[in-house]
Amino acid sequence: MTHDPARQSPEGPGFAFESLSRRPDVEAENLQAHDTADRLLLDTAAERLRGNGTGVVVIGDAYGALTLGAAALHGVRGIRVHQDPYSGELALRRNADAAGLAGTYRSLPLDAELLSGARTVLLRLPRSLDALEEIAALIAASADPAVTVFAGGRLKHMTTAMNAVLARWFGSVNAGLARQKSRVLTVSAPLPADRRPANRFPLAQQHDVGLQAPLELRAHGAAFAGASLDIGTRFLLPHLAGARQAQTAVDLGCGTGAIAAYLALTRPALRVIATDQSAAAVASATATMAANRVADRVEVRRDDALSGMPDRSAELIVLNPPFHIGASVHAGIALKLFADAGRVLAPGGELWTVWNSHLTYKSALNRLVGPTREVARNPKFTVTVSTSR
């Protein structure tokens, strides 16, 4: 492997990458708040950062390494930032306060305002090609024609298909030298509108789930499983007929909103709260509710787990928990969601969960929520109901 001999930028007074925290996200020895791709991106873009004034946009910054690195090491101010996970926004805020860099950036949705007039974009490459395509389309349509995009990641998560996606929207895509198992693609020359593909997002797909009409899912690029119906969710849905009667139900980690829409369609008197920390999921679920004509009965929120809900306030929570944090397989996120569900459920309230059977979550559910029984099981998935004490 070829390594770039360029040295990394020195860390400025009051700022050190190692001081960055993941909180409120899961902290663990094998989960870091920065990596070598962050440092390589900042080094590669250093000259552009120093001369770009307020035209810098950061997309996909996990916990603030890129944003705060640009501010501390290169004096950039007025940085516009988009992070899909809400926990990333909260971590960036905490880290900025700790480093004395509050006020150097502002967080924005993934839309035209984020990219309007941008001349330099630092992008952590998403693993999803759909997510990359949606970002590339927005940059090409909204940024300054002289924009340069520095798109970086770890080699193990990069593929040549990413180059092909970017080439559909830009005239120049060049791969830099690898360094410490990371690489940066330098991208420029947005194609004119008549040479760019049509924007496909949000995607739409209909699914037969045993209702009178198909369930239609809408999905933005970064939404998990896209507009398809997750197979764990498909296994869970028919069993929800056995869930307790309630005035309000919560779809925790709602994704594109399949569970929330299904509950609203099968229980017309039910009010549903759909919550997810992913901005793409919230936008997707909002579109899903409109497509299924239940938007008047489903409230979609962006939240870190259930932090916006008071203790003992919910009668019914439904959850298909993720088993990964970013690129890392880790049970910590599911345990965090179980614990928050246990906090929010009223006595006698139910948490319905579907999970990969090999993960053996039952003991954790017993401990964090309450007595848990198995409702259904197949070779891949287990459905359980936990009753709050």
Backbone hydrogen bonds in HBPLUS format (Angstrom, degrees):
<---DONOR---> <-ACCEPTOR-->    atom                        ^
c    i                          cat <-CA-CA->   ^        H-A-AA   ^      H-
h    n   atom  resd res      DA  || num        DHA   H-A  angle D-A-AA Bond
n    s   type  num  typ     dist DA aas  dist angle  dist       angle   num
A0004-ASP N   A0178-ALA O   3.13 MM 174  6.27 126.6  2.43 131.7 144.8     1
A0015-PHE N   A0012-GLY O   3.09 MM   3  5.52 160.2  2.13 135.2 135.0     2
A0019-SER N   A0016-ALA O   2.93 MM   3  5.38 152.1  2.00 112.6 121.4     3
A0020-LEU N   A0017-PHE O   3.11 MM   3  5.64 164.6  2.13 116.1 120.9     4
A0025-ASP N   A0022-ARG O   2.86 MM   3  5.29 146.9  1.97 131.7 126.6     5
A0031-LEU N   A0028-ALA O   3.02 MM   3  5.17 165.8  2.04 113.3 116.5     6
A0038-ASP N   A0035-ASP O   3.12 MM   3  5.62 131.7  2.37 109.2 120.1     7
A0040-LEU N   A0036-THR O   2.91 MM   4  6.11 161.1  1.95 149.7 155.3     8
A0041-LEU N   A0037-ALA O   2.94 MM   4  6.03 156.9  1.99 145.2 151.1     9
A0042-LEU N   A0038-ASP O   3.11 MM   4  6.38 163.8  2.14 151.7 155.4    10
A0043-ASP N   A0039-ARG O   2.96 MM   4  6.20 156.7  2.02 149.7 156.5    11
A0044-THR N   A0040-LEU O   2.87 MM   4  5.98 165.1  1.90 152.3 156.3    12
A0045-ALA N   A0041-LEU O   3.00 MM   4  6.09 155.0  2.06 149.0 155.3    13
A0046-ALA N   A0043-ASP O   3.31 MM   3  5.12 162.9  2.34 100.8 105.6    14
A0049-LEU N   A0045-ALA O   2.89 MM   4  6.03 161.1  1.92 162.6 168.8    15
A0050-ARG N   A0046-ALA O   3.05 MM   4  6.23 157.8  2.10 153.1 157.6    16
A0051-GLY N   A0048-ARG O   3.21 MM   3  5.40 136.5  2.41  99.1 110.6    17
A0055-GLY N   A0052-ASN O   2.97 MM   3  5.61 170.1  1.98 146.5 149.4    18
A0119-ARG N   A0055-GLY O   2.94 MM  64  5.20 159.7  1.98 134.7 141.2    19
A0120-THR N   A0055-GLY O   3.17 MM  65  6.26 159.9  2.21 156.0 151.2    20
A0080-ARG N   A0056-VAL O   3.13 MM  24  6.53 167.2  2.15 154.8 156.6    21
A0057-VAL N   A0120-THR O   2.92 MM  63  6.32 157.4  1.97 158.6 166.1    22
A0122-LEU N   A0057-VAL O   2.85 MM  65  6.31 159.8  1.89 160.8 166.3    23
A0058-VAL N   A0080-ARG O   2.82 MM  22  6.26 158.9  1.87 160.0 166.9    24
A0082-HIS N   A0058-VAL O   2.93 MM  24  6.42 154.5  1.99 159.8 167.8    25
A0059-ILE N   A0122-LEU O   2.86 MM  63  6.25 164.3  1.89 165.7 169.8    26
A0124-ARG N   A0059-ILE O   3.06 MM  65  6.49 162.2  2.09 163.8 168.4    27
A0060-GLY N   A0082-HIS O   2.96 MM  22  6.38 161.1  2.00 165.9 171.3    28
A0068-LEU N   A0064-GLY O   2.88 MM   4  5.67 161.9  1.92 151.3 156.8    29
A0069-GLY N   A0065-ALA O   2.90 MM   4  5.53 138.5  2.08 126.1 138.4    30
A0070-ALA N   A0066-LEU O   2.92 MM   4  6.00 158.2  1.96 144.9 149.9    31
A0071-ALA N   A0067-THR O   3.08 MM   4  6.35 153.3  2.15 142.6 150.2    32
A0072-ALA N   A0068-LEU O   2.80 MM   4  5.85 167.7  1.82 148.5 152.3    33
A0073-LEU N   A0069-GLY O   2.85 MM   4  5.51 159.2  1.89 142.4 149.6    34
A0074-HIS N   A0070-ALA O   3.17 MM   4  5.26 142.4  2.32 118.5 128.2    35
A0076-VAL N   A0070-ALA O   3.27 MM   6  5.74 167.0  2.29 133.7 129.8    36
A0075-GLY N   A0071-ALA O   3.13 MM   4  4.78 126.2  2.43 116.0 120.8    37
A0079-ILE N   A0104-THR O   3.09 MM  25  6.36 158.9  2.14 149.5 142.9    38
A0106-ARG N   A0079-ILE O   2.88 MM  27  6.40 142.8  2.02 164.8 175.1    39
A0081-VAL N   A0106-ARG O   2.98 MM  25  6.08 160.7  2.01 157.9 158.6    40
A0108-LEU N   A0081-VAL O   2.85 MM  27  5.99 159.2  1.89 166.4 167.8    41
A0279-ALA N   A0084-ASP O   2.82 MM 195  4.96 153.5  1.89 131.2 139.7    42
A0088-GLY N   A0085-PRO O   3.06 MM   3  5.27 132.0  2.30  99.5 111.9    43
A0086-TYR N   A0277-GLN O   2.68 MM 191  4.84 138.9  1.84 126.1 140.2    44
A0089-GLU N   A0086-TYR O   3.05 MM   3  5.09 116.8  2.47  96.5 111.5    45
A0090-LEU N   A0086-TYR O   3.01 MM   4  6.39 160.4  2.05 154.6 159.6    46
A0091-ALA N   A0087-SER O   2.90 MM   4  6.06 154.0  1.96 143.2 150.6    47
A0092-LEU N   A0088-GLY O   2.89 MM   4  6.05 160.7  1.92 148.7 153.9    48
A0093-ARG N   A0089-GLU O   3.00 MM   4  6.23 157.1  2.06 146.7 152.8    49
A0094-ARG N   A0090-LEU O   3.05 MM   4  6.32 159.4  2.09 147.2 152.2    50
A0095-ASN N   A0091-ALA O   2.83 MM   4  6.03 167.1  1.85 156.6 160.5    51
A0096-ALA N   A0092-LEU O   2.80 MM   4  5.89 153.6  1.87 148.8 156.1    52
A0097-ASP N   A0093-ARG O   3.04 MM   4  6.21 159.5  2.08 145.2 150.5    53
A0098-ALA N   A0094-ARG O   2.99 MM   4  6.24 159.8  2.03 148.8 154.4    54
A0099-ALA N   A0095-ASN O   3.00 MM   4  6.15 143.3  2.14 140.8 150.0    55
A0101-LEU N   A0096-ALA O   2.75 MM   5  4.72 162.1  1.79 150.9 148.9    56
A0100-GLY N   A0097-ASP O   3.22 MM   3  5.17 159.8  2.26 101.4 107.3    57
A0104-THR N   A0101-LEU O   3.25 MM   3  5.84 149.0  2.35 139.5 137.8    58
A0111-ASP N   A0109-PRO O   2.98 MM   2  5.63 118.3  2.37 110.6  93.7    59
A0114-LEU N   A0111-ASP O   3.15 MM   3  5.56 126.3  2.46 106.4 118.6    60
A0116-SER N   A0112-ALA O   2.84 MM   4  5.71 127.1  2.12 151.6 166.4    61
A0118-ALA N   A0115-LEU O   2.95 MM   3  5.26 170.5  1.96 135.6 134.4    62
A0117-GLY N   A0142-SER O   3.29 MM  25  6.74 147.8  2.40 149.8 143.9    63
A0144-ASP N   A0118-ALA O   2.94 MM  26  5.33 152.0  2.02 129.7 138.6    64
A0148-THR N   A0119-ARG O   2.97 MM  29  6.17 148.8  2.07 133.2 138.8    65
A0121-VAL N   A0148-THR O   3.01 MM  27  6.37 158.2  2.06 153.4 155.6    66
A0150-PHE N   A0121-VAL O   2.79 MM  29  6.08 171.2  1.80 178.3 177.1    67
A0123-LEU N   A0150-PHE O   2.87 MM  27  6.01 174.5  1.87 155.4 154.7    68
A0152-GLY N   A0123-LEU O   2.87 MM  29  6.34 152.1  1.95 165.0 173.6    69
A0125-LEU N   A0152-GLY O   2.85 MM  27  5.60 166.6  1.87 149.4 154.1    70
A0132-LEU N   A0128-SER O   3.09 MM   4  6.41 156.9  2.15 144.0 150.2    71
A0133-GLU N   A0129-LEU O   2.87 MM   4  6.06 155.9  1.93 146.5 153.1    72
A0134-GLU N   A0130-ASP O   3.00 MM   4  6.27 160.8  2.04 152.3 156.4    73
A0135-ILE N   A0131-ALA O   3.11 MM   4  6.33 159.5  2.15 148.2 153.6    74
A0136-ALA N   A0132-LEU O   2.83 MM   4  6.01 166.9  1.85 155.0 159.1    75
A0137-ALA N   A0133-GLU O   2.92 MM   4  6.05 160.3  1.96 150.4 155.3    76
A0138-LEU N   A0134-GLU O   3.18 MM   4  6.34 154.7  2.25 140.8 146.9    77
A0139-ILE N   A0135-ILE O   2.95 MM   4  6.25 161.6  1.99 157.4 162.2    78
A0140-ALA N   A0136-ALA O   2.96 MM   4  6.10 172.3  1.97 154.2 156.6    79
A0141-ALA N   A0137-ALA O   3.07 MM   4  6.16 148.5  2.18 140.0 148.4    80
A0142-SER N   A0138-LEU O   2.96 MM   4  5.92 146.4  2.07 146.9 154.9    81
A0143-ALA N   A0139-ILE O   2.93 MM   4  5.20 163.7  1.96 142.1 146.1    82
A0147-VAL N   A0144-ASP O   2.87 MM   3  5.26 152.1  1.95 129.3 127.9    83
A0149-VAL N   A0187-VAL O   2.72 MM  38  4.87 172.4  1.72 154.0 156.7    84
A0187-VAL N   A0149-VAL O   2.79 MM  38  4.87 167.8  1.81 152.8 156.3    85
A0151-ALA N   A0185-LEU O   2.85 MM  34  5.04 167.3  1.86 158.9 157.9    86
A0185-LEU N   A0151-ALA O   2.73 MM  34  5.04 171.0  1.74 145.9 148.3    87
A0153-GLY N   A0183-ARG O   3.14 MM  30  5.93 151.6  2.22 160.7 169.4    88
A0183-ARG N   A0153-GLY O   3.07 MM  30  5.93 157.8  2.12 166.4 173.2    89
A0157-HIS N   A0154-ARG O   2.92 MM   3  5.57 156.4  1.98 120.5 128.0    90
A0155-LEU N   A0181-LYS O   2.88 MM  26  5.46 168.4  1.90 131.0 135.0    91
A0158-MET N   A0155-LEU O   3.13 MM   3  5.10 163.4  2.16 105.9 111.1    92
A0162-MET N   A0159-THR O   3.11 MM   3  5.69 150.0  2.21 111.3 118.4    93
A0163-ASN N   A0160-THR O   3.08 MM   3  5.22 120.2  2.45  98.9 112.7    94
A0164-ALA N   A0160-THR O   3.21 MM   4  6.62 153.5  2.28 145.8 152.9    95
A0165-VAL N   A0161-ALA O   2.98 MM   4  6.28 152.6  2.06 146.9 153.7    96
A0166-LEU N   A0162-MET O   3.05 MM   4  6.32 170.7  2.06 155.3 156.8    97
A0167-ALA N   A0163-ASN O   2.92 MM   4  6.09 148.4  2.02 145.8 155.1    98
A0168-ARG N   A0165-VAL O   3.10 MM   3  5.47 150.2  2.19 107.1 115.9    99
A0169-TRP N   A0166-LEU O   3.01 MM   3  5.51 158.4  2.06 113.1 120.1   100
A0170-PHE N   A0166-LEU O   2.94 MM   4  6.04 135.2  2.15 149.4 163.2   101
A0191-LEU N   A0169-TRP O   2.93 MM  22  5.62 173.1  1.93 137.7 138.5   102
A0171-GLY N   A0189-ALA O   2.65 MM  18  5.02 162.4  1.68 139.4 145.6   103
A0172-SER N   A0188-SER O   3.15 MM  16  5.23 150.1  2.24 154.8 145.8   104
A0188-SER N   A0172-SER O   2.99 MM  16  5.23 156.0  2.05 141.9 147.6   105
A0174-ASN N   A0186-THR O   2.94 MM  12  5.19 166.5  1.96 144.6 149.1   106
A0186-THR N   A0174-ASN O   2.74 MM  12  5.19 163.3  1.77 158.7 159.1   107
A0176-GLY N   A0184-VAL O   2.85 MM   8  5.48 161.4  1.89 162.2 168.6   108
A0179-ARG N   A0182-SER O   2.88 MM   3  5.31 156.5  1.94 145.9 153.7   109
A0182-SER N   A0179-ARG O   2.96 MM   3  5.31 135.6  2.16 109.3 121.6   110
A0195-ARG N   A0192-PRO O   2.86 MM   3  5.52 163.0  1.88 124.8 130.6   111
A0196-ARG N   A0193-ALA O   3.29 MM   3  5.28 162.2  2.32 103.3 108.6   112
A0203-LEU N   A0219-ALA O   2.73 MM  16  5.00 152.1  1.81 152.9 144.1   113
A0219-ALA N   A0203-LEU O   2.95 MM  16  5.00 148.6  2.05 130.9 137.2   114
A0205-GLN N   A0217-LEU O   3.02 MM  12  5.47 148.7  2.12 150.9 159.4   115
A0217-LEU N   A0205-GLN O   2.87 MM  12  5.47 166.1  1.88 164.9 162.4   116
A0207-HIS N   A0215-LEU O   2.75 MM   8  5.07 142.6  1.89 135.1 147.8   117
A0215-LEU N   A0207-HIS O   2.79 MM   8  5.07 158.5  1.83 157.6 151.8   118
A0223-ALA N   A0220-HIS O   3.10 MM   3  5.64 164.3  2.13 120.8 125.6   119
A0226-GLY N   A0223-ALA O   3.15 MM   3  5.45 161.0  2.19 126.7 128.4   120
A0228-SER N   A0225-ALA O   3.18 MM   3  5.80 147.0  2.29 143.0 144.0   121
A0234-ARG N   A0230-ASP O   2.94 MM   4  6.27 157.5  1.99 153.3 160.4   122
A0235-PHE N   A0231-ILE O   3.10 MM   4  6.26 150.2  2.19 137.8 144.6   123
A0236-LEU N   A0232-GLY O   3.04 MM   4  6.31 147.5  2.15 143.1 152.4   124
A0236-LEU N   A0233-THR O   3.05 MM   3  4.97 116.6  2.47  93.4 109.3   125
A0237-LEU N   A0233-THR O   2.99 MM   4  6.11 164.0  2.02 164.8 165.8   126
A0239-HIS N   A0236-LEU O   2.91 MM   3  5.61 137.8  2.09 127.3 138.9   127
A0240-LEU N   A0237-LEU O   3.00 MM   3  5.52 158.7  2.04 118.8 125.4   128
A0242-GLY N   A0239-HIS O   3.07 MM   3  5.92 164.5  2.09 121.7 125.6   129
A0243-ALA N   A0240-LEU O   3.04 MM   3  5.14 165.8  2.06 108.0 112.4   130
A0271-ARG N   A0247-GLN O   2.99 MM  24  6.20 168.5  2.01 149.4 153.2   131
A0249-ALA N   A0271-ARG O   2.91 MM  22  6.42 150.2  2.00 154.6 164.4   132
A0273-ILE N   A0249-ALA O   2.85 MM  24  6.27 158.0  1.89 158.0 165.6   133
A0250-VAL N   A0316-LEU O   2.86 MM  66  6.29 148.3  1.96 144.3 154.8   134
A0318-VAL N   A0250-VAL O   2.81 MM  68  6.18 161.1  1.84 171.8 177.0   135
A0251-ASP N   A0273-ILE O   2.80 MM  22  6.18 159.7  1.84 153.1 159.9   136
A0275-THR N   A0251-ASP O   3.01 MM  24  6.24 170.1  2.02 157.8 159.2   137
A0252-LEU N   A0318-VAL O   2.96 MM  66  6.09 149.2  2.05 161.1 170.9   138
A0253-GLY N   A0275-THR O   2.77 MM  22  5.68 131.3  2.00 147.3 162.8   139
A0254-CYS N   A0275-THR O   2.97 MM  21  5.59 158.4  2.02 129.9 136.4   140
A0257-GLY N   A0254-CYS O   2.90 MM   3  5.02 157.6  1.96 134.1 133.0   141
A0261-ALA N   A0257-GLY O   2.94 MM   4  5.99 168.0  1.96 154.9 158.4   142
A0262-TYR N   A0258-ALA O   2.95 MM   4  6.06 158.9  2.00 146.9 153.4   143
A0263-LEU N   A0259-ILE O   2.91 MM   4  6.11 165.2  1.93 156.6 159.9   144
A0264-ALA N   A0260-ALA O   3.04 MM   4  6.23 161.6  2.07 148.4 153.6   145
A0265-LEU N   A0261-ALA O   2.89 MM   4  6.08 151.1  1.97 147.7 155.9   146
A0266-THR N   A0262-TYR O   2.93 MM   4  6.07 150.5  2.02 150.8 158.2   147
A0267-ARG N   A0263-LEU O   2.90 MM   4  5.78 133.0  2.12 144.8 155.2   148
A0270-LEU N   A0267-ARG O   2.94 MM   3  5.46 166.1  1.96 125.0 129.6   149
A0272-VAL N   A0297-ARG O   3.02 MM  25  6.30 173.9  2.02 165.4 167.3   150
A0299-GLU N   A0272-VAL O   2.87 MM  27  6.33 160.1  1.91 161.0 162.8   151
A0274-ALA N   A0299-GLU O   2.77 MM  25  6.03 163.8  1.79 152.0 157.8   152
A0301-ARG N   A0274-ALA O   2.75 MM  27  6.15 160.5  1.78 162.1 168.5   153
A0276-ASP N   A0301-ARG O   3.15 MM  25  6.65 151.1  2.24 154.0 161.3   154
A0303-ASP N   A0276-ASP O   3.13 MM  27  5.79 148.6  2.23 113.2 122.7   155
A0282-VAL N   A0278-SER O   3.00 MM   4  6.29 161.9  2.03 151.9 156.1   156
A0283-ALA N   A0279-ALA O   3.01 MM   4  6.22 164.1  2.03 149.9 154.0   157
A0284-SER N   A0280-ALA O   2.90 MM   4  5.99 152.7  1.98 141.5 149.9   158
A0285-ALA N   A0281-ALA O   2.72 MM   4  5.90 168.0  1.74 158.3 161.2   159
A0286-THR N   A0282-VAL O   2.97 MM   4  6.05 157.1  2.02 145.0 151.4   160
A0287-ALA N   A0283-ALA O   3.16 MM   4  6.37 154.3  2.23 139.0 145.3   161
A0288-THR N   A0284-SER O   2.81 MM   4  6.14 148.9  1.91 147.7 158.0   162
A0289-MET N   A0285-ALA O   2.91 MM   4  6.18 159.7  1.95 154.0 157.3   163
A0290-ALA N   A0286-THR O   3.26 MM   4  6.51 159.6  2.31 143.6 148.6   164
A0291-ALA N   A0287-ALA O   2.94 MM   4  6.17 156.2  2.00 147.4 154.3   165
A0292-ASN N   A0288-THR O   3.05 MM   4  6.28 143.5  2.18 148.0 156.9   166
A0294-VAL N   A0289-MET O   3.01 MM   5  5.21 170.7  2.02 149.8 150.7   167
A0293-ARG N   A0290-ALA O   3.18 MM   3  4.97 161.5  2.21 101.2 106.2   168
A0297-ARG N   A0294-VAL O   2.96 MM   3  5.56 162.5  1.99 119.7 125.4   169
A0307-SER N   A0304-ASP O   3.11 MM   3  5.77 160.8  2.15 133.7 139.7   170
A0309-MET N   A0306-LEU O   2.93 MM   3  5.51 169.4  1.94 126.0 128.2   171
A0312-ARG N   A0343-ARG O   2.97 MM  31  6.26 166.9  1.99 139.0 141.5   172
A0313-SER N   A0344-VAL O   2.65 MM  31  5.53 124.0  1.95 139.5 153.1   173
A0314-ALA N   A0344-VAL O   3.01 MM  30  5.88 160.9  2.04 146.5 146.8   174
A0346-ALA N   A0314-ALA O   2.82 MM  32  5.59 164.5  1.85 157.5 154.0   175
A0350-GLU N   A0315-GLU O   2.97 MM  35  6.39 153.0  2.05 148.6 147.3   176
A0317-ILE N   A0350-GLU O   2.89 MM  33  6.28 160.4  1.93 162.4 168.0   177
A0352-TRP N   A0317-ILE O   2.86 MM  35  6.31 159.9  1.90 161.1 164.4   178
A0319-LEU N   A0352-TRP O   2.81 MM  33  6.21 155.2  1.87 163.9 171.9   179
A0354-VAL N   A0319-LEU O   3.18 MM  35  6.75 147.0  2.29 153.6 162.1   180
A0330-HIS N   A0323-PHE O   3.21 MM   7  5.96 143.6  2.35 120.0 130.4   181
A0325-ILE N   A0328-SER O   2.70 MM   3  5.23 159.0  1.74 160.4 165.1   182
A0328-SER N   A0325-ILE O   2.98 MM   3  5.23 160.1  2.02 133.1 130.2   183
A0335-LEU N   A0331-ALA O   3.14 MM   4  6.43 163.0  2.17 158.5 163.7   184
A0336-LYS N   A0332-GLY O   2.96 MM   4  6.16 152.2  2.04 145.8 153.5   185
A0337-LEU N   A0333-ILE O   3.06 MM   4  6.33 155.6  2.12 147.2 153.0   186
A0338-PHE N   A0334-ALA O   2.87 MM   4  6.16 158.1  1.92 152.7 159.1   187
A0339-ALA N   A0335-LEU O   2.95 MM   4  6.12 164.7  1.98 149.4 153.2   188
A0340-ASP N   A0336-LYS O   3.05 MM   4  6.28 155.9  2.10 145.6 152.0   189
A0341-ALA N   A0337-LEU O   2.90 MM   4  6.08 156.2  1.96 148.3 155.1   190
A0342-GLY N   A0338-PHE O   2.89 MM   4  6.17 156.5  1.95 150.8 157.4   191
A0343-ARG N   A0339-ALA O   3.04 MM   4  6.32 143.6  2.18 140.2 149.8   192
A0344-VAL N   A0340-ASP O   3.00 MM   4  6.21 155.3  2.06 149.1 154.9   193
A0345-LEU N   A0341-ALA O   2.93 MM   4  5.96 151.4  2.01 155.3 161.1   194
A0349-GLY N   A0346-ALA O   2.76 MM   3  5.16 156.8  1.81 141.0 142.3   195
A0348-GLY N   A0388-SER O   3.01 MM  40  5.07 167.6  2.02 128.5 132.0   196
A0388-SER N   A0349-GLY O   2.81 MM  39  5.31 167.1  1.83 157.4 161.7   197
A0351-LEU N   A0386-SER O   2.84 MM  35  5.06 154.8  1.90 146.5 154.9   198
A0386-SER N   A0351-LEU O   2.86 MM  35  5.06 159.8  1.90 140.8 147.2   199
A0353-THR N   A0384-THR O   2.94 MM  31  5.38 164.9  1.96 152.9 157.3   200
A0384-THR N   A0353-THR O   2.88 MM  31  5.38 159.4  1.92 154.8 161.8   201
A0355-TRP N   A0382-THR O   2.95 MM  27  5.49 153.5  2.02 148.9 157.3   202
A0382-THR N   A0355-TRP O   2.88 MM  27  5.49 152.5  1.95 153.7 162.8   203
A0359-LEU N   A0356-ASN O   2.90 MM   3  5.75 167.5  1.91 131.4 135.7   204
A0357-SER N   A0380-LYS O   2.86 MM  23  5.70 163.3  1.89 133.8 139.6   205
A0360-THR N   A0357-SER O   3.39 MM   3  6.05 168.1  2.41 119.2 121.7   206
A0364-ALA N   A0361-TYR O   3.04 MM   3  5.35 117.0  2.45 107.3 122.6   207
A0365-LEU N   A0361-TYR O   2.96 MM   4  6.22 157.0  2.01 160.0 167.5   208
A0366-ASN N   A0362-LYS O   2.91 MM   4  6.18 157.9  1.96 152.5 158.4   209
A0367-ARG N   A0363-SER O   3.08 MM   4  6.26 151.8  2.16 141.5 148.8   210
A0368-LEU N   A0364-ALA O   2.82 MM   4  5.91 164.7  1.84 154.1 158.3   211
A0369-VAL N   A0365-LEU O   2.89 MM   4  5.35 154.0  1.96 139.6 145.2   212
A0370-GLY N   A0365-LEU O   3.10 MM   5  6.46 158.3  2.15 148.7 154.6   213
A0387-THR N   A0371-PRO O   2.99 MM  16  5.61 160.7  2.03 152.6 154.1   214
A0373-ARG N   A0385-VAL O   3.05 MM  12  5.66 162.1  2.08 149.9 151.6   215
A0385-VAL N   A0373-ARG O   3.04 MM  12  5.66 155.5  2.10 156.7 164.4   216
A0375-VAL N   A0383-VAL O   2.74 MM   8  5.40 169.6  1.75 150.4 152.7   217
A0376-ALA N   A0383-VAL O   3.31 MM   7  5.09 158.7  2.36 131.2 133.3   218
A0383-VAL N   A0376-ALA O   2.82 MM   7  5.09 170.5  1.83 149.3 149.8   219
A0378-ASN N   A0381-PHE O   2.93 MM   3  5.47 159.0  1.97 158.1 163.3   220
